[in-house]
Amino acid sequence: MPQTLDSYRLRAAECLAEARRAPHETDKAIFLEMAEQWLSLAAHGDKAPNTFGVLVG
């Protein structure tokens, strides 16, 4: 089942929340990088939603 762009943004928000709770800077950096990647996927989907087979919404 394809993920929606909103689900990508939700995953990014979850990663940001984990980064805030991370006990170590290395863990925080990993969660922040993951959040950036989820947001990048959402941004690409916004520009060309059919490219990734993503449902908009």
C-alpha positions in Angstrom: 0.0 0.0 0.0 1.5 3.3 -1.0 2.2 5.9 1.7 0.7 9.3 1.5 2.8 12.5 1.6 1.2 13.3 5.0 2.5 10.0 6.4 6.0 11.0 5.3 5.6 14.3 7.2 4.3 12.4 10.2 7.3 10.2 10.2 9.5 13.3 10.1 7.7 14.7 13.1 8.2 11.4 14.9 11.9 11.5 14.2 12.1 15.1 15.5 10.4 14.1 18.7 12.9 11.2 19.1 15.7 13.6 18.5 14.5 15.8 21.3 14.5 12.8 23.7 17.7 11.3 22.5 20.2 10.9 25.3 23.3 11.2 23.1 24.3 13.7 20.4 25.0 10.9 17.9 21.5 9.5 18.3 20.1 13.0 18.0 22.0 13.6 14.7 20.7 10.3 13.3 17.1 11.1 14.1 17.5 14.6 12.6 19.0 13.1 9.4 16.1 10.7 9.2 13.6 13.6 9.6 15.3 15.5 6.8 15.0 12.4 4.5 11.3 12.0 5.2 10.7 15.7 4.5 12.7 15.4 1.3 10.5 12.5 0.2 7.4 14.6 0.9 8.8 17.6 -0.9 9.7 15.5 -4.0 6.2 14.0 -3.9 4.6 17.4 -3.7 6.5 18.4 -6.9 5.8 15.2 -8.8 3.5 12.9 -6.9 3.2 10.3 -9.7 6.9 9.9 -9.9 7.0 7.8 -6.7 3.5 6.3 -6.9 2.6 8.3 -3.8 -1.0 9.4 -3.0 -1.3 13.0 -2.3 -3.1 13.9 1.0 
